[in-house]
Amino acid sequence: MSEAIEGIDPAVPPSGPGCVECDAAGGWWVHLRRCAQCGHVGCCDSSPSQHATKHNAATGHPFMQSYEPGEDWFYNFVTEEMYGGGPELAAPTSHPLDQPVPGPAGRVPADWQQHVH
């Protein structure tokens, strides 16, 4: 991926340490994804609510990046392709290291494996 890509704004910070919608509703997630255009943090498609994909459907923003520590891959919703890296987005580049996966602490049900996609 080149440094200037329509749909990616490297200067926009993430919306927070967790999924915006899950946090608002008291929900939980398996992994987190960050919109590369507006910084919205949503939960992955394995999570019960799949907010990152819903954000793409609502906004048309084409790229998301993993918001997990040590991961820098991007996903293109238009082409359904993954990329092993790309432009460095504004910090922080992942949720806090002390945040468990799945997370957040205290909201993940004991039988969480029964709720994943």
TORVO-226596 format. One record per atom (N, C-alpha, C): residue number from 0; chain; atom name; x, y, z. Coordinates in Angstrom, 2 decimals. Last residue first. Example, Ala and Ser with C-alpha at 12.3 -4.5 7.8 and 13.67 -1.06 7.14 Angstrom:
PT tipa lumba roti xx yy zz
PT 1 A N 12.85 -2.25 7.08
PT 1 A CA 13.67 -1.06 7.14
PT 1 A C 12.90 0.03 7.87
PT 0 A N 13.19 -5.69 7.80
PT 0 A CA 12.30 -4.50 7.80
PT 0 A C 13.20 -3.30 7.80
END
This chain:
PT tipa lumba roti xx yy zz
PT 116 A N -19.05 -15.63 16.58
PT 116 A CA -19.44 -16.00 15.22
PT 116 A C -18.29 -16.70 14.54
PT 115 A N -19.70 -16.35 20.07
PT 115 A CA -18.89 -15.83 18.97
PT 115 A C -19.38 -16.36 17.62
PT 114 A N -20.96 -17.47 22.23
PT 114 A CA -21.57 -16.28 21.64
PT 114 A C -20.80 -15.72 20.44
PT 113 A N -19.58 -19.45 23.45
PT 113 A CA -20.88 -19.82 22.90
PT 113 A C -21.54 -18.67 22.13
PT 112 A N -17.44 -18.18 24.60
PT 112 A CA -17.20 -18.97 23.38
PT 112 A C -18.50 -19.36 22.70
PT 111 A N -18.45 -17.13 27.01
PT 111 A CA -18.28 -16.25 25.84
PT 111 A C -18.07 -17.01 24.55
PT 110 A N -19.39 -17.93 29.52
PT 110 A CA -19.58 -18.80 28.37
PT 110 A C -19.38 -18.06 27.05
PT 109 A N -18.93 -15.78 31.20
PT 109 A CA -18.13 -16.99 31.39
PT 109 A C -18.24 -17.93 30.19
PT 108 A N -18.94 -12.63 29.40
PT 108 A CA -19.61 -13.73 30.11
PT 108 A C -18.71 -14.96 30.18
PT 107 A N -17.23 -9.69 30.07
PT 107 A CA -17.23 -10.88 29.22
PT 107 A C -17.88 -12.03 29.98
PT 106 A N -16.95 -7.58 31.78
PT 106 A CA -18.17 -7.63 30.97
PT 106 A C -18.26 -8.87 30.09
PT 105 A N -14.55 -7.65 33.15
PT 105 A CA -15.76 -7.50 33.91
PT 105 A C -17.05 -7.59 33.11
PT 104 A N -12.53 -6.19 30.66
PT 104 A CA -12.62 -6.91 31.93
PT 104 A C -13.94 -6.61 32.62
PT 103 A N -14.14 -5.95 27.40
PT 103 A CA -13.24 -5.53 28.47
PT 103 A C -13.46 -6.34 29.75
PT 102 A N -12.63 -8.77 25.74
PT 102 A CA -12.71 -7.70 26.72
PT 102 A C -14.00 -6.94 26.61
PT 101 A N -10.93 -11.94 25.21
PT 101 A CA -11.88 -10.89 24.89
PT 101 A C -11.99 -9.88 26.03
PT 100 A N -8.35 -9.96 26.26
PT 100 A CA -9.00 -10.41 25.03
PT 100 A C -9.62 -11.77 25.34
PT 99 A N -7.92 -7.17 28.57
PT 99 A CA -7.94 -8.58 28.17
PT 99 A C -8.63 -8.81 26.83
PT 98 A N -5.68 -4.53 28.71
PT 98 A CA -7.08 -4.87 28.42
PT 98 A C -7.13 -6.32 27.93
PT 97 A N -3.05 -3.86 28.89
PT 97 A CA -3.65 -4.55 30.05
PT 97 A C -5.12 -4.88 29.85
PT 96 A N -2.53 -2.46 26.54
PT 96 A CA -1.96 -3.80 26.70
PT 96 A C -2.58 -4.56 27.87
PT 95 A N -5.29 -0.75 25.03
PT 95 A CA -4.28 -0.86 26.09
PT 95 A C -3.81 -2.30 26.28
PT 94 A N -5.51 -1.24 21.43
PT 94 A CA -6.11 -1.06 22.74
PT 94 A C -5.03 -1.19 23.81
PT 93 A N -3.20 0.44 19.19
PT 93 A CA -3.92 -0.72 19.70
PT 93 A C -4.63 -0.34 21.00
PT 92 A N -1.95 2.75 18.54
PT 92 A CA -2.23 1.83 17.44
PT 92 A C -2.90 0.54 17.90
PT 91 A N -2.91 5.99 19.80
PT 91 A CA -2.33 4.67 19.95
PT 91 A C -2.77 3.73 18.82
PT 90 A N -1.31 7.43 16.88
PT 90 A CA -1.29 6.67 18.13
PT 90 A C -2.54 6.95 18.96
PT 89 A N -2.30 7.31 13.46
PT 89 A CA -2.05 8.07 14.69
PT 89 A C -2.14 7.16 15.91
PT 88 A N -0.88 4.70 11.37
PT 88 A CA -1.97 5.55 11.83
PT 88 A C -1.59 6.23 13.13
PT 87 A N 1.29 4.20 8.74
PT 87 A CA 1.16 4.19 10.20
PT 87 A C 0.09 5.18 10.61
PT 86 A N 0.12 2.53 5.81
PT 86 A CA 0.53 3.75 6.49
PT 86 A C 0.37 3.62 8.00
PT 85 A N 0.66 -1.02 6.11
PT 85 A CA 0.27 0.16 5.36
PT 85 A C 0.74 1.39 6.09
PT 84 A N 0.29 -4.60 6.02
PT 84 A CA 0.76 -3.35 6.61
PT 84 A C 0.30 -2.21 5.73
PT 83 A N -0.72 -6.75 4.61
PT 83 A CA 0.18 -6.99 5.73
PT 83 A C 0.74 -5.75 6.38
PT 82 A N -4.14 -6.67 3.84
PT 82 A CA -2.80 -6.18 3.53
PT 82 A C -1.95 -6.31 4.78
PT 81 A N -6.92 -8.45 2.47
PT 81 A CA -6.11 -8.05 3.62
PT 81 A C -4.74 -7.63 3.13
PT 80 A N -9.89 -7.73 0.59
PT 80 A CA -8.50 -8.15 0.68
PT 80 A C -7.87 -7.66 1.97
PT 79 A N -12.36 -6.89 -0.37
PT 79 A CA -12.30 -8.02 0.55
PT 79 A C -10.90 -8.61 0.63
PT 78 A N -12.68 -4.57 -1.74
PT 78 A CA -12.07 -5.68 -2.48
PT 78 A C -12.04 -6.98 -1.67
PT 77 A N -14.05 -3.10 0.28
PT 77 A CA -14.47 -3.06 -1.12
PT 77 A C -13.97 -4.28 -1.87
PT 76 A N -12.73 -3.40 2.71
PT 76 A CA -14.10 -3.91 2.59
PT 76 A C -14.56 -3.98 1.13
PT 75 A N -9.59 -4.31 3.37
PT 75 A CA -10.32 -3.47 2.43
PT 75 A C -11.70 -4.09 2.24
PT 74 A N -7.67 -4.24 6.30
PT 74 A CA -8.66 -4.97 5.51
PT 74 A C -9.40 -3.96 4.65
PT 73 A N -4.28 -4.35 7.50
PT 73 A CA -5.46 -3.62 7.07
PT 73 A C -6.39 -4.57 6.32
PT 72 A N -2.09 -5.13 10.27
PT 72 A CA -2.74 -5.43 8.99
PT 72 A C -3.98 -4.57 8.78
PT 71 A N -0.61 -5.00 12.57
PT 71 A CA -0.73 -3.77 11.78
PT 71 A C -1.43 -3.99 10.45
PT 70 A N -0.32 -6.07 15.93
PT 70 A CA -0.89 -6.32 14.60
PT 70 A C -1.01 -5.00 13.86
PT 69 A N 0.51 -5.46 18.51
PT 69 A CA 1.42 -6.22 17.66
PT 69 A C 0.90 -6.52 16.26
PT 68 A N -2.74 -5.33 19.92
PT 68 A CA -1.30 -5.12 20.09
PT 68 A C -0.48 -6.03 19.17
PT 67 A N -5.39 -4.54 17.63
PT 67 A CA -4.82 -5.46 18.60
PT 67 A C -3.31 -5.22 18.71
PT 66 A N -6.85 -3.44 15.70
PT 66 A CA -6.57 -2.58 16.85
PT 66 A C -6.08 -3.46 18.01
PT 65 A N -6.44 -3.68 12.20
PT 65 A CA -6.52 -4.36 13.49
PT 65 A C -6.16 -3.36 14.58
PT 64 A N -8.22 -1.31 10.23
PT 64 A CA -6.96 -1.89 10.66
PT 64 A C -7.19 -2.62 11.98
PT 63 A N -10.23 -0.88 7.33
PT 63 A CA -10.08 -0.97 8.78
PT 63 A C -8.71 -1.58 9.04
PT 62 A N -11.53 1.04 4.61
PT 62 A CA -10.44 0.30 5.25
PT 62 A C -10.59 0.27 6.77
PT 61 A N -13.76 2.52 3.55
PT 61 A CA -13.33 1.26 2.95
PT 61 A C -12.30 0.43 3.72
PT 60 A N -16.80 3.75 4.65
PT 60 A CA -15.35 3.87 4.85
PT 60 A C -14.71 2.53 4.49
PT 59 A N -19.51 3.58 4.54
PT 59 A CA -18.79 3.35 3.30
PT 59 A C -17.29 3.53 3.44
PT 58 A N -21.17 3.82 6.79
PT 58 A CA -20.38 4.98 6.35
PT 58 A C -19.75 4.82 4.97
PT 57 A N -22.55 1.44 7.26
PT 57 A CA -23.23 2.71 7.49
PT 57 A C -22.50 3.90 6.86
PT 56 A N -20.69 -0.55 6.69
PT 56 A CA -21.96 -0.54 5.97
PT 56 A C -22.66 0.81 6.09
PT 55 A N -18.67 0.09 8.59
PT 55 A CA -18.40 0.16 7.14
PT 55 A C -19.69 0.25 6.35
PT 54 A N -20.12 -0.47 10.92
PT 54 A CA -19.62 0.89 10.67
PT 54 A C -19.31 1.06 9.19
PT 53 A N -20.47 -3.21 10.65
PT 53 A CA -21.65 -2.34 10.62
PT 53 A C -21.25 -0.89 10.38
PT 52 A N -17.82 -4.01 11.00
PT 52 A CA -18.47 -4.22 9.70
PT 52 A C -19.72 -3.37 9.57
PT 51 A N -17.57 -3.24 13.71
PT 51 A CA -16.65 -2.70 12.69
PT 51 A C -17.26 -2.85 11.30
PT 50 A N -19.56 -4.68 15.20
PT 50 A CA -19.72 -3.25 14.95
PT 50 A C -18.75 -2.68 13.91
PT 49 A N -20.49 -7.32 15.99
PT 49 A CA -19.84 -7.06 14.70
PT 49 A C -19.91 -5.58 14.28
PT 48 A N -21.63 -8.52 18.27
PT 48 A CA -22.32 -7.41 17.61
PT 48 A C -21.70 -6.95 16.29
PT 47 A N -20.02 -10.74 19.17
PT 47 A CA -21.47 -10.86 19.03
PT 47 A C -22.12 -9.76 18.19
PT 46 A N -17.04 -11.16 17.13
PT 46 A CA -17.75 -10.61 18.29
PT 46 A C -19.26 -10.70 18.08
PT 45 A N -16.04 -11.76 14.71
PT 45 A CA -16.22 -12.88 15.65
PT 45 A C -17.01 -12.45 16.87
PT 44 A N -15.76 -9.29 13.49
PT 44 A CA -16.86 -10.15 13.05
PT 44 A C -17.03 -11.41 13.89
PT 43 A N -14.82 -6.90 16.12
PT 43 A CA -14.61 -7.74 14.94
PT 43 A C -15.83 -8.60 14.61
PT 42 A N -15.96 -3.61 17.14
PT 42 A CA -15.61 -5.01 17.40
PT 42 A C -15.60 -5.82 16.11
PT 41 A N -14.40 -0.40 16.49
PT 41 A CA -15.53 -1.32 16.56
PT 41 A C -15.04 -2.73 16.80
PT 40 A N -13.51 2.91 16.52
PT 40 A CA -13.11 1.58 16.98
PT 40 A C -14.37 0.75 17.16
PT 39 A N -12.96 5.37 14.11
PT 39 A CA -13.97 4.63 14.87
PT 39 A C -13.44 3.25 15.25
PT 38 A N -11.24 6.76 12.42
PT 38 A CA -10.75 6.36 13.74
PT 38 A C -11.74 5.58 14.60
PT 37 A N -11.83 7.38 9.79
PT 37 A CA -12.34 8.28 10.83
PT 37 A C -11.89 7.92 12.24
PT 36 A N -10.21 5.58 8.22
PT 36 A CA -10.61 6.90 7.72
PT 36 A C -11.01 7.85 8.84
PT 35 A N -9.80 3.17 9.35
PT 35 A CA -8.61 3.91 8.93
PT 35 A C -8.94 5.29 8.39
PT 34 A N -11.36 1.98 12.18
PT 34 A CA -11.59 2.55 10.85
PT 34 A C -10.40 3.43 10.50
PT 33 A N -10.16 -0.84 13.85
PT 33 A CA -10.17 0.62 13.79
PT 33 A C -10.41 1.08 12.37
PT 32 A N -11.24 -3.54 15.90
PT 32 A CA -10.82 -3.04 14.60
PT 32 A C -11.02 -1.53 14.58
PT 31 A N -10.71 -6.08 18.42
PT 31 A CA -11.09 -4.73 18.00
PT 31 A C -10.49 -4.36 16.66
PT 30 A N -12.23 -9.19 19.48
PT 30 A CA -11.10 -8.38 19.02
PT 30 A C -11.62 -7.03 18.53
PT 29 A N -14.61 -9.63 21.12
PT 29 A CA -13.51 -10.58 21.02
PT 29 A C -12.24 -9.83 20.64
PT 28 A N -16.50 -7.63 23.50
PT 28 A CA -15.98 -7.97 22.17
PT 28 A C -14.89 -9.03 22.26
PT 27 A N -19.54 -6.46 25.12
PT 27 A CA -18.17 -6.95 25.12
PT 27 A C -17.79 -7.36 23.71
PT 26 A N -21.73 -3.82 26.42
PT 26 A CA -21.40 -5.10 25.79
PT 26 A C -19.93 -5.45 25.87
PT 25 A N -22.80 -1.44 27.22
PT 25 A CA -22.36 -2.37 28.26
PT 25 A C -22.02 -3.74 27.73
PT 24 A N -23.34 0.37 25.25
PT 24 A CA -24.41 -0.56 25.61
PT 24 A C -24.03 -1.52 26.73
PT 23 A N -20.97 1.77 24.92
PT 23 A CA -22.19 2.51 25.20
PT 23 A C -23.31 1.61 25.71
PT 22 A N -19.22 -0.33 24.28
PT 22 A CA -19.02 0.43 25.51
PT 22 A C -20.30 1.17 25.89
PT 21 A N -20.29 -1.09 21.79
PT 21 A CA -20.31 -2.04 22.91
PT 21 A C -20.13 -1.31 24.24
PT 20 A N -19.75 1.27 20.30
PT 20 A CA -21.13 0.83 20.53
PT 20 A C -21.23 -0.16 21.69
PT 19 A N -16.87 1.43 20.39
PT 19 A CA -17.73 2.56 20.75
PT 19 A C -19.13 2.08 21.15
PT 18 A N -14.61 -0.82 21.70
PT 18 A CA -15.69 -0.65 20.73
PT 18 A C -16.66 0.42 21.21
PT 17 A N -11.86 0.98 23.28
PT 17 A CA -12.74 -0.15 23.04
PT 17 A C -13.78 0.16 22.00
PT 16 A N -10.37 3.29 23.62
PT 16 A CA -9.71 2.01 23.87
PT 16 A C -10.56 0.78 23.57
PT 15 A N -11.17 5.58 20.87
PT 15 A CA -11.01 5.20 22.27
PT 15 A C -10.40 3.82 22.40
PT 14 A N -11.01 6.34 18.23
PT 14 A CA -12.10 6.88 19.03
PT 14 A C -11.99 6.53 20.51
PT 13 A N -7.64 7.15 17.12
PT 13 A CA -8.75 6.22 17.36
PT 13 A C -9.79 6.84 18.30
PT 12 A N -6.87 10.15 15.17
PT 12 A CA -6.66 9.21 16.27
PT 12 A C -7.84 8.26 16.43
PT 11 A N -5.82 10.85 11.91
PT 11 A CA -6.99 10.74 12.79
PT 11 A C -6.72 9.73 13.90
PT 10 A N -3.68 10.76 10.15
PT 10 A CA -3.64 11.75 11.23
PT 10 A C -4.78 11.61 12.24
PT 9 A N -4.09 8.96 8.05
PT 9 A CA -3.14 8.60 9.11
PT 9 A C -3.14 9.56 10.30
PT 8 A N -6.83 8.02 6.59
PT 8 A CA -6.32 9.29 7.11
PT 8 A C -5.40 8.99 8.28
PT 7 A N -7.96 6.39 3.79
PT 7 A CA -7.09 6.24 4.96
PT 7 A C -6.58 7.63 5.34
PT 6 A N -9.40 7.02 1.58
PT 6 A CA -10.07 6.19 2.58
PT 6 A C -9.21 5.90 3.79
PT 5 A N -6.79 6.92 -0.72
PT 5 A CA -8.13 7.42 -0.44
PT 5 A C -8.83 6.47 0.52
PT 4 A N -3.51 7.08 0.33
PT 4 A CA -4.58 6.17 -0.10
PT 4 A C -5.92 6.78 0.27
PT 3 A N -0.27 7.52 0.34
PT 3 A CA -1.46 8.35 0.11
PT 3 A C -2.56 7.48 -0.50
PT 2 A N 1.61 5.41 0.61
PT 2 A CA 1.34 6.29 1.75
PT 2 A C 0.10 7.15 1.56
PT 1 A N 0.52 2.23 -0.76
PT 1 A CA 1.29 3.46 -0.78
PT 1 A C 0.88 4.34 0.39
PT 0 A N 0.84 -1.17 0.00
PT 0 A CA 0.00 0.00 0.00
PT 0 A C 0.89 1.24 0.00
END
